[in-house]
Amino acid sequence: MRILPFRLPERSALLAVCLSAASTQCVGKLHYEEARSALAVGTRENMKENSGSNRRNFLTTNEAAQRLGVSYYTVYEYIREKRLVAEMVSGVYIIPEKAVEEFKAKPTGRTRVNPPPWRVYRAGAKVRGLDIHVQALPDQQEPLMEKFHLMLEQQQHLFHGTMQRYIFEEENDPSKIIISLIWKDTELPDEQVLHRDLDAFKTAFAGLLNWDTAQYTMKRAIIHT
């Protein structure tokens, strides 16, 4: 039985970042780690300033998401992939406004040329899945995204035997979350193990997701890629 990690594509980047502190300085073509160090210095100096205009040179993840037209979670992905410079201050990411203005989304990894073919397992094995539709609790969207990000970083809740795992948000209503777990039926754990994994996940996200109204759907693939 395999347990595969949650993952995102790894990618380094060169960034050009303008940082505003007591005096404005522009840092160009810095490697991410150098830019991040410069940001930390600029941030500490900025925190000493009483001017509101200086503080507005930085954005929250929510503000950056609105500027870029993406979700909170996508902004966290950009930060993790080192495509967007950010600094953690009191448990919250702040991002230079200039970096957001100059950011250009680029696909990571190789572009798929040919789509994978439809197929079935030769030995008669089937692909099974579980979809969980659950609503984020009011005013918990950003803490929820931070929790997902932590789960990714620490590789938590891998669900025994899964071959794929997805956590989606609805585009029209990001507060609606869909958790999709995929198994090969020969590696599907017994009910006791599955319920134990689900209970641990639900406990970890209590206070963020409304499990009382969650809907569960088991499914079986007819054909798959």
PyMOL commands that set and color helices and strands:
alter all, ss='L'
color gray80, all
select helices_A, chain A and resi 32-48+52-55+61-68+72-80+97-102+141-154+185-187+191-204
alter helices_A, ss='H'
color red, helices_A
select strands_A, chain A and resi 14-20+24-31+58-60+87-89+92-96+127-136+162-169+176-184+209-220
alter strands_A, ss='S'
color yellow, strands_A
deselect
rebuild
show_as cartoon
